[in-house]
Amino acid sequence: MSETIKPKDSRQRRILWIVLVLNVAIAIGFFGTGAFGDSSALIANGLDNTSDALVYALSLFALSRSGAWKRGAANVSGGVLILFAIGILFDAGHRFLEGSDPLGPVMVVMAVIAAAVNMVCVILLRRIRDPDVNVRAANTFSYNDFIANIGILVAGGLVAWLGSNWPDLVVGVAVAAIAAWGGIEILRDAHDEHHKAIHDEPGTDERQKASGG
């Protein structure tokens, strides 16, 4: 098929590139501060933002392609998000069994920075008119990330106040739950798009009748 990029696609591509770069930067920040601060919540968000970046790359790849490509990319996006949720749960379980000593102030500072960046991503993505299934997935990621950042902020304050690791572990598990739910929502959206495409495609009923469907 033709790879000609329409003005709308060009605008979406530019926004998705910006959001992709921002998510890579946030992921690196989360991994660095998570390792330094021994925080499950920060590591969880690093994994989450890494999955987001991979999904944005898929969205960019599918942007100028057919609806089937876009739905396929969205299905992969949802599946990747669920897989990363499982990885986050594994990390939290490991820290629960082995013990951890998270640094509350590090969590708070990183959460504030990440929340600001994710708000920028939300604002940028809202500028896209008539978003396709992949852009809607990107919106889901950014909203989920922002909510998770607020959770880290609260957990960091509790860790610093109580001197305990349980708020960090709770937020790590919560991030996994948010990621898994986002993945399920994206898969549902992609399924609905597939259903609409089948029933709205011209000539579908005639072909089904001809095939005895």
N, C-alpha and C positions, 0 to 999 in steps of 0.2 A: 504494500500500500504506500501511498505518498507520505513523505515525512515533512511536507510543508507545514510550517508553524504559523498559525493564525495569530493576530494581535492578542486575542484573549489568552491563547496558549502561551504566548511569549510573556505576558504579564504573570500568569500563574507560575511559569517556569522560573522567572526571576524571584518571585516571592518564596517559592519552595527551596530555591538555592540558598537564599538568606536564612530561612528557617533551618535548613539542613546544617549549614555551617555553625549556626548558633547552638544547635543540639550537640554537635560534635564537641564544641568548646565546653559546653556544660558537662557532658559526659566525662571529659578529661578532668575537669575540676572536681566532679563528684568522686571519681576513682582516686585522685590524688588526696583529697581531704578525707575520704573514707578510710584509706590505708593509714594516713597519718593520725586520724582521730579514732580509729578502731570502731567505726560506726556501721552497723548493718543497714540503717536507713539511708545513709549516704551511698553505700555500695549499691543498694537496691535501686536508688535513683540513677546511679551511673549506668547500671544495666538497662534500666528503663529508657534512658535517653539514647543509649547505644542502639536499642531496638528501634526507637523513633527515627534515628538517623538512617538506619538501614531501610526503613519503610519509606521515608521521604525520597531516598535514592530510587526505590522501586516506583514511586509515584512519578518522579521525573522521567523515568524510563518509559512509563506507560502513557505519559501525558498526551503525546501527539499520535497515539495509536488508537485502535478501535475500542468500542465499548467492551468487547470481550476481554481485551488486554487489560483494560482498567479494572474490570471486575476480578480478573485473575490476580492482579497486583494487590487489590484490596483483600482478597482471600488469603494471600500470603502474608499481608500485613497483620491481619487478625490472628493467624496461626503463630507468627513470630512473637507477637505480644503475649500470647498464652504461654508459649515456651519459656520466654523470659520470666514470666510470673512464677513458673515452676522453679527456675534457677534462683530467684529471689527467696522463695520459701526454703530451698535447700540451704542457702547461706545463713538465713535467720535461724534455722534449726541447728546448724553447726555451731553458731555463736551461743545459742542457748545451752547446748550440751557442753561446749568447751569453755564457755565464759568469755566475757569481753569487758573492756573498760573504755567506753566511748567518752569523747571530750565534748561536753555540752556547748561551750563557746564556739568551737569549730563548726559544729552542726548549725548553730544559729546564723553565723556569718555566711556560710555557704547557702543556707536556705534562703536568706534575704537576696543574695546575688542571683540565685537561680529563679526565684519568684519574679524578680524584675525582668530577667531575660525572657522567661516564659510568657509574661504579660505582653512583651513586645511581639512575640510569636503569635499570640492570640489576636492582637490588633492587626498585624500584617495579614493573617489568614482571613480575617473578617472582611478585608478589602476585596476579596475575590467574589465576583458575582456569579450566580448560578453554579455553585461548586459541584464538581462531579464526586463520585464515590470516594476517590482517593483524597480529595481535598477535605471532604467531610471527615475522613479517617484522621487526617492531619489535625483538624480542629479537635477531635476527640482526644488525641495525644496531648495537645497543648493544654487543654482544660484539665485533663487528668494530672499532668505534670504540675500545674499550678496548685491544685488541691494537695498533691503530695508534698510540695514545698512548704505549704502552711503546716502540714502535719510534722514535718521535720523541725520547723521553727518551734512548735509547741513542745515536741519531744526533747529538743536541745535544751530548752528552758527547764524542763522537768529533770533531765539528767543532771544539769548543773545544780539544781536545787536539792534533789534527793540523793545524789551521788550513787544512783542505781542505773543498771543497763536496761531494765525492762521497758522504759518508754521508747528507747531506740529499737528494741526488738519488735514491739507492738507496731510501730510505724513501718518497719520493714515488712511485716506481714500485711499491713494495711495497703502498702504500695503494691504488693503482689496481688491483692484482691482487686484493687482499682485497675491494674493492668489487665488482669484476666477478664474483668467485666467489660473493659474497653474493647478487648479482642473479640469477645462474644458479640458486642454491639456492632462492630465492624463487619463480622461475618454475616450477621443478620441483614445489615444494610446491603452488602454485596449480593446476598441471596434474593432480597427484594428487587434489586436492580436487574438481576438475571431473570426473575419472574416477569417483570415489566417488559424487558426486552423481548422475551419469547412471545408474550401476548400482544404487544404493540407492533411487532414487526409485520410490515405489509405482506400479505399472502400466507401468513402462518396457518390460518384456519383452512385455507384451500389445500395447503400441503399436507396438513394433518388428515383432512378428509380423503385426499388421494392415497395416503398411506394407510388408511383405515383407522387413524387415531381419533 
